[in-house]
Amino acid sequence: MKISGFTFIRNALEFDYPVTQSIKSILPICDEFIVNVGDSNDGTIELIESINDPKIKIITTKWNDLLRTKGFVYGQQKTIAHYSCTGDWAFYLEGDEVVHEDDLPKIYDAMRRNLDNPEVEALVFDYLHFYGNHTTYLESPAWYRRAPRIIRNTIRTYAPDGLFFVVLDSNKKGRYPKAALADATIYHYGWARQERHMNMKSMSVQRYWNKAHKEISYGDIDPAILKEFKGTHPAAIKDWLPEVPSSLELNPCYRLSMRDRRQRVKMLVERFTGLDLSKKHFKIVAA
């Protein structure tokens, strides 16, 4: 069984992506790791080269700034990296996602166990979305609780960001992948970076979705969805995290939006029914 890791990244230093920590977190179980480095102005390619591991294979690309609808440029750049993978499985991580070393044996076993089952096209991970700092995370159906991050490499997909959409025919009709559980967690640190870096990133990203940047303030959030993290962080991320967590100061004048109110209703329904009302871009077909 051969395992390929892959990602795409651009301006990692400018936007404070823990991308080397992300790559290193799964490198022990990968036979190769494809990194698509977009044209950057901050030394991103030198950062990736500093990992200095023979498993790393770097592709360089120039982003098409004319692609400003539905995040198509992200789907394009992810696909370039994915289609360069040569393994049986392709393990995708975004530049702010990290895996705990304790989960690596379980992930490897899930790939081995499902290798000869063609019904399983992907493996799905649980998610921890850190917010404002690395001691607070979000628990709400508005924030995806599970997502596929390993895809069978015979499956060809397209979709922006972390989504996978399986191509069925030349007309690009498709569906979300059939999946099994990886029994592991992705630690998502994108919203744990400093607020100024998050706003810089947002200003860059929103244009590719044909959206205007809206200033982000971490304090403007429904406190009902904030939870204290009491676990341990992956060893790979330790050098990126500050020694003392930044404080998360909530805005006492923040008024719940209609979206917040809808999510509170969903949370009540979940509490009384046991249902999970978060979005699922996959179909579970095996445990």
Secondary structure, 3 states (H helix, E strand, C coil): CCEEEEEEECCCCCCCCCHHHHHHHHHHHCCEEEEEEECCCCCHHHHHHCCCCCCEEEEEECCCCCCCCCCHHHHHHHHHHHCCCCCCEEEECCCCEEECHHHHHHHHHHHHHHCCCCCCCEEEEEEEEECCCCCEEECCCCCCCEEEEEEECCCCECCCCCCCCEECCCCCCEECCEEEEEEEEEEECHHHCCHHHHHHHHHHHHHHHCCCCCCCCCCCCCHHHEEECCCCCCHHHCCCCCCCCCCCCCCCCCCCCHHHHHHHHHHHHHHHHCCCCCCCCCEEEEC
